[in-house]
Amino acid sequence: MSDQNPYEKLGVSEDASFDEIQDARNRLLEQHGGDGKGRELIEAAYDAILMDRLRMRQEGKIKVPERIRFPEMRVPSPQKESPTPREQSPAWLQRMLDRPSLPDVLLPGAWYLGLSAISLFIPGASDQVLQLGLVVGVGVSIYLLNRKENKFGRAVLFTLASLIIGLIVGGLIAAWVLQQLPFINITPNQFSTVLTFILMWLISSFLR
């Protein structure tokens, strides 16, 4: 068999199609089974034919189908990884958002729920009581945010932003909301305070 050319080794003619060449190779490999030497000769003949066909293709003598893979071209195609929703979001947003566990959400929630209850249900809650509640809420928010990243300045900045936004937005919409919901017997200052506590809870729970 060593004196034969690659086509003769596979038992095909030199004008055989690629399908015929592959069928012959597979059939001979099955016949030789565990004969390592014989299988090696078959693979060598098959590779030699592919190289010959590649040379002929480069010379423009034949046209080889694109699905044919030559020995030096057998490179696995890279698998495309589908981006996760988190990877699709902007990098700056990924750095800011947190994925808290249930206890990390419930703990701030318990604090701000208690502060909201004090602000709403203590009879005749004065502005001094509301201010004290806000001071406690600010302290809780700074503590929780600083515990996550150990960045005190960042925690203070986010907390003050939530305080200012909550009070401003609450002051702007308090009169309208209370007019639409006359059964809610609270003052505009109480409404703004509770809205600020909700915003602080969201920031301390879902921001880093």
Beta strands, then each sheet from edge to edge (+ up, - down):
end
